[in-house]
Each structure stands twice: as C-alpha cells, then as structure tokens.
Amino acid sequence: MNAALDAGFALRPSEAISFFRQKANKGTKQWGELAAEAHARQFAVAGATSNALLNDFKSAINKALTDGTTLLEFRKDFDRIVGKHGWSYKGSRAWRSEIIYRTNLSSAYAAGRYRKMTSPEALEIFPYWRYVHNVSLHPRIVHEAWGGIILRADNPWWNSHFAPNGWGCNCEIQPVSRRKMARNGWKEDEAPEVVTRPWVNPATGKTEQVPTGISPGFQTNPGKVWMDEEARRAAVALKPVTAIEGKPPAAAPPEVRRSVQKKEIRKLLDTRAGVVEAATAPETVIKALNVETDSVLLSDDTLSKNLAKHPELKEDAYVALPEIFEDLTSIKLGKEETKAVALGRWDSKLFRLAIKRTGRGEIFLTSFLKVSEAEAERIAAASKKIKPGD
C-alpha cells in the first residue's frame, strides 16, 4: 500500500469510515459470487457464510479504519476470529489476512477520496483529475501507461478507472487545479478508449466484460456507486411519524405506539436511511434532559456506527428498544447535562443506552450495547444516578 493511503488511514478518514459502515453483510462461499458493483454496498469475505463471522471481520476492519490498526495488528484479530469460529480458509495466513485488510481499506479510502473530490467546493478548485502510477514491486504495464493522464473530473472514464484497479494496485487519482495545470504546462488529455475483454466468473460460470488492465472485481468506481446509493437512500429516507391513527404519537395508546415504533425500526434496519422514533422516553429521562418531548429518535448514522462497533447485537435487540426504554433500571446525567446514560433490561439481558438532547430539544439514542451484570453495577456506581421515579 502506498504512503498516501497509509497517511490517509492514519488521519482517520471520516468519509472512508462512513463508506465502510454503510455496508451490509453478504455471506459468500467463494469469490465472484458478489458482483463488482455490489461490493460498494455489501461486505463480504470469500468463504465466509456466517453472519457472526462477517460481523467479527467487519468490526476488525472498522477498528483498522478508525484507530489506524496496522496489518500486523490486524493479523492478531484475524487469528482470534479464525480460532473463535473455526473458519477454514483458502491460501496462507499471511496472504489471506493481507488481502482482507488491504482490499477493504484501500477501497474505503478511495471511495472517501472520491466523495471529497466530487464535492462542489472541491470541483470548483480542482476541476481536473490526474492518474498517478506509484512505485510497485510488480508494476502493471497498462497502469504505467495511464500514469500522468489528466481528464476533467466528470469524464466517464473515471467510472471504471478510479484507482485502485486491481489486487495490490498502488495507483491513485490526484485532484488538479487550473493554476497547477498552467504552472506545469499540462493539457487535458483524450480519455483512453475503454477496451474490454471477456472473463468467465468462476463462481457463476457467466462471461463478463472487464476493461483491459483492470482486475475482475475492480471494474466499478465504489465511490460513485456509494454516492448514487446515497442519493437513492435520500429519496426514500425515513422520517419520524407525526401521527398514529390521526393523532399525535404521544396521544396513541402505549401498545399501539410501541407497535409502530417496532415497525419503523425494522424499516430503518432495511433501508439504513433517515430517522425514526425508536422508543418513548419515561418521565425521568424527560426531566433529566429538560426536554418537552418523549420521542426517542434513532438515525441511520447511529445505527450504522452501532452495527459496526457492536456486531454482537442482533436485529431483535434493536426492535426491542421500545420495551427496553420501558424498563430502565437507572439513569445518570453526563457532565454536560445534555447527555445521559441509562441501563435497561430486556429478555433477561442488560443494555447500556447513551442518549442526548440536541439544540432543537430532541432526544436521540447515540449508542446501544449489551453489558454484564458486573458492568452494569460499575456503570450505575460511576456517578450519582437518577432512579426511575425520582
């Protein structure tokens, strides 16, 4: 991996993290089952069919993105995950762990760069992009030939040639300003002709057309696919219900409101777009946060972060949020008094819920995880708590 990518990981690229977290798990028996374009929306590890196994790998990659975990550190997670699940994989440990690590991080970082480079502000300053072929132990002749090509950012060529363009590809795309074009005497080039070659997918047996010079599986631009998907999601984004059977949610019978909340949570789990009312805050929470609403909201951003960080939580736990908020065992305010932590119980399990009051006086759930009895006791004793009913 080139120095630019390593530097990007060290800087905790927020866009790359967002790209990775929005992916949904997809179990596959072998590489090739998932279409190239689908890799921008789904997380897969060839040969990993168990959702629990994928959750652990996704959590390890998420940690690598957010904390700057090195390959050597990731390999420790790889060994732990393989041992935990008894996973039998193809290839050597060194090769397989590096493929999982570098492929996921490089594609996430590239997607993050694409999103930043296509912002209106960036395009105003950097209307051109330049293909850069970095030093590689095994350089691809075609990639070397692309080195130095300068095209406008909106040229369709980037839809299939935005690096990385293969396994271990160290190429990158650099934004170029008009000033730099003039200073270096650079001119806009003609986009190379996209010549495809037939490739038989070993998983499906179908023949696909892949651009020459690009490895199968890398023929799409994950950043563009992601942004197109974001636009689609925005068009169908969920909003908190404003009426239940013609009345405000607070006026609906508790059992009816709970049923609606559960349905909305399921919708959010499916669409990962928007904000829903996930629970009803008890009076204790309302007083503690000094708000006038009893609606606890859950956003797609929080859901994606929580799913990535706490893969042990199953979907039924999220759907149970309305019931968990009905059985809070303790609530404590944070130092800012706009945040609070509550402990709730459901199905004999204990959960820690972090909530906050926004500047608009709304209540948002910001994190949600399962805790042990001992952990719950430590949380409850950490600071003065407000008991339900106080």
Helices and strands as residue ranges (DSSP letters): H 3-10, H 14-21, E 24-25, G 37-40, E 42-43, H 51-67, H 71-85, H 93-117, H 120-125, E 128-132, H 141-146, E 150-152, H 158-161, E 172-176, H 178-184, E 196-200, E 207-211, H 222-235, G 249-251, H 254-271, E 275-280, H 283-289, E 295-299, H 300-309, H 315-319, H 321-324, G 325-327, E 328-333, E 339-346, E 349-357, E 363-371, H 373-382
